[in-house]
């Protein structure tokens, strides 16, 4: 499906399959994921924990642990080069320089024994050939850019001297150090309170508009990305089960899982009190590749055809869903 902003795509992912070979068995983590990312576009990737969001993006940068992980097949074209088949030296030249990543937990992602200045300056010296003094000046610019107060005094401090929100800002500064064309943000606001969450989201929006980069925002919270992304991908059990513009996804969700996620969100526009609804059951164990629709054990619309795993159907021009049941019409799809 083409990017929602009509611009050319900067990243084209086709049929990405990633497995983990563990003593308990094979984990089918990512099962044939395909998507496009447009230049300057923000793409939201949502779903429950363990649905394959992070593994998909880590696979693109060859950051999954190998072993036990293995990228079985697929293609990820970035400026005419396949990220999945680059040599270690080639992919290192892309990470941080052309594709930046904000990891989920800033406390474990930052080195506790290195100063903030040393950690943020490393990609500048590695990828941009800056000297120590020039890199330190750029680090100061970046810390000011991401809103760290009294940045000059904090250059020589260590991660434990920063709050959670400030550590996350440092991670953003590191990810943006080399002016990447793509920023991948892996649940960057999960451990932060709502005020800091809002500040981080506004910061990323501001920097995205100023620098013109593309953003992939990974989250389990549909509410967080509502005002940030232009297009959304919903994942479940290692599959993309719905893809649409933000407007279409929120106003016309067509997969029962997406409906369940939206119905579990509190609403400010409701005039009457409504109980939040949950999705019954548990996410599937991924030790077996699903033959049936992976959501069928939890789905209120399940019927005989769900014994077969559905492909992504075109619901509209910019809207696809992997479901045999037409939720809006209340009957099976005519396929």
N, C-alpha and C positions, 0 to 999 in steps of 0.2 A: 504494500500500500504506500502511495507516495506521501512525502511530508506534507503537513497541513498548511505550511506557509507558502507552498508553491515554488520554493527555491530548490536548487539542485541538492541532491543528497551528498553528504560528506562521508557517511558510513553505510555500507550495505552488508548486512549479515544474512547468510543463507544456510538453513538446515544445520544449525549448530547442535552437536550432540556431545555431551560430556558425561562421563561415568566415573564412579569411584569404586575401586576394587578392594573391598574390606574383608576381614575374616568372617564377618556375618553374611557376606554375599555382595553382589553387585548393586550399587546404588545408582538408579537411573535418574540422575539429578537434572539434566537438561535434555529435552527430547525433541530435537528438530526445530529449534527456534529460528525464525526469520523476521527481520524488520529493517526499516530504513530510518536514518536520522538526517534531517535536513540541515543545511547551513543556517546557523543562528536560531535553530529550533530548540525548544525545551520539551523533552519526551519524559513523561512520568511512567515508571514501572512499578506496579502495585501488586500486592498479594500477601497471603499469610507467610509467617516465618517458615522457611524450608521449602518454598515453592520454586526455587531456582533463580530468583532475581539476582542475588549477589554472585552466584556461581557463573551465571551467564556473562556478567560484566568482567569478572575476574578471568574467565576463560579468554575473553577478547585480548587481554593484556598478558596472557600466559602466566598468570599469577596463582593458579591453583597448585596445591602441592602435588608433585609427581615423583614417585607414587605417594598415595594410592590413586590420585586423580589422573584422568587421561581424556584429552580432547579426541574423541573417536572420529569425528568427521565434521565438515562444514567449511565455510568460507566467510571471511570478514574483510571486505575490501575497503581500504583507506588510502586515498590518493593513488589508486592503481596497484597497491601492494596488499597482499593477504597477511593480516596480522597473525593468523593462526599458524602460518607456515614460515614465519621469520626465524632466523637464527637467534640465539641468545643475545648476541651483540646488536643485531638489528632491532629487536624488540626493546632492548634497553635504551636505544636512541630515540624511541617513540614515547616510552613511559616518562611522564613528567615534562617532557619537552613539547610534544604535540598533543598528547592525551594526558590530562591530569586527573588524579583520583583523590577524593576525600573519603577516608575510611570511616567505618561506623563508630569505633571507640577511640577517641583522641588520646586517651591515657595510655593505651597499649600500643598505639601506632607511633607515638613519639618516643624517642630514646631517652630514658630517665637520666642518663649520665652525660648527655651533651646539652650545651646551652641552646636556647632558641635560635640565636644568631647563627650558630654553626649548622643547625639542622636545616634552616630555611635557605642558607647560602649554598648548601651542597649541590642542589640541582643547577643553580646559576653557574657555579664553577665547572660542573661536569658537562652540562649541555651547551652553555653559552660562552664558555672560555673566559669568564671574568676572573680577574685577580681578586685577592682577599679584600682589599680596601673597596674596590668597585662593588663587589658582592655585598659587603656590609652596608654600603649606601643604599643599594637596591632593597635589601632586607628591611631597612628602616622605612623606605617608601611603602613597601608591601604591608608592614604592620600598621602604618598609618592608614593605608587604603582599606584594610579590613576592620578599622575602628578600635584598635588596641590603644587605650589611653597611656600617655607618657611612654611612648614606644621606645624612645632612646634609652631610658633608664632600664628597660626590660630586656634589652638585647642579650645581656650576660646572665639572665635568669634561667632556671631549669623548669621543666614541665610541671613539677609538683608545686611550684610557686604561682601557678595560674589556675583560675577557676575552670570548670567544665566548659562554659561558654567561651572563655578566652582561649582555651586549648583548641577548641573547634575552629576559632578564627585563625589560629596559627596554622592549623591543617589546611584551611582555605588559602592562606597566604602561600604555603608550600606548593599547593596544587596549581596556583595561578602564577608562580614565580616566572615561568618561561613563556607566559602568554599562550597557553595551549589553545588549540582549535576546538577541542572537545573537553568538557569537564564532566566526570562521572562522580556523582555524589551518592554514596552508599549509606542511606538512612542517617544523614549527618545531624539530625535534630532529635534522635530517639531518646537520648539520655538527658535532654535539656528541658527546663521548664518552659511554659508556653510563651512567656515574654521573650526569652532568649531565642526560642524557635522562630518567632515572628521576625526578630532582628536578623537572624541568619538568613532566612528566606528573602527578606528585603535586600540584604547585602548581595546575595547571589543574583537576584533580579537586576540590581543596579550594575553589578560588574558585568553580567551577561550583555546588557544593553550598551555599556561603554566599550567593552572589548569586542563584542560581536561573536562570541563563541557559542557553540552548541552545548546543550546541557542534557545529561541523562540523570534524572532524579529518582533514586530507588527508595521506596517506602512501603510500609504496610498500612499507611493511613491515607485514605482517599481525601480526607479533609485538608491535609497539609498541602497537597499539590494543586488544589482547585484553582488557586489564583496564580500559580507559577507556570504550569505546563500548558502547551498548546494541544498536545496529543497524548493519549494514554494507552498503555499496554497493561492488560490484566493477566497475571500468570497463575497457574494452578498445576501442581504435580509435575513441574518441569515443562509445561506446555503454555503457549499463549492461547488463552481461551476467549479473549475479546480485545479488540483494538479499534479505537475511534478518537475523534476530536474530543476535547474536554467537554465542550457544550453538548455533543451528542451522547457521550457516555453518561453524563449526569442527568440529562433530560429523558433519554431513551435507552436505558440499559437493556440488553437483549439476552444476556447469559444469566441463568439463575444464580450463579456465584457472585457476579457483579451486583445483582439485585440485593443479595444477602449482605454484601459489604456496605452498600449504600444505606440499607435499612437499619444497620447497626450503628449508624452515625447519628449523634444528636443534631437536631435542626433548630435554628433560630427563627425560621419563618413560619413555624407551625402555630396556629391560633389555639389549638386544643392540645391537651397533654396526651402523648402517645408513649406507650412502653417501647423501649428499644428492643428489636428482635435479634436473636442470635442465629447463627448457622449451626444446626444440630450436627452431632458426630464430630469426628476428628479428621484432620488431613491424612491422606493415605501414606502408608509406609512405602518408600520408593525402592524396596528390594525386589520388586517385580515390575516389569514394564506393563502398564495397563493395556488390556485388550478392549475392555469396555470403556465408556466415558469415565474418566477418573473421578468426576464429581457425582456420578450416579448414586453412590451409597448415601449421599447427603441431600440429594435433590428432591424437591417437592413435586417436580414435573416428570419424574422418571417414567418411561414406558418401554415397550419391548425393543424398539430400535436402539435404545441406549446401551445394549449389549455390544454395540460396535462403536469404537472411538471416532467421533465426528471430526472432519477437517474444519478449517475456518471458512465459513460461508460469507459471501458479500451480502450484507444487510442493506447497505446504502453505498454511495460513492466513496465515502471515507470511513466506512464502518464495517467491521467483520466480527463474526462470533462463531465459536465452535459448539453448536448445540443443535440437536435434531428437532427441538421443540420451539415453535414460534410463540414467545411469551406474550407479545402484543395481541396476536390473533387468537391465542388460546387453543392452538391445534398444531399438529406436526408440520414441519416445513415441507413444502412441495419440491423435494429433491430426490 
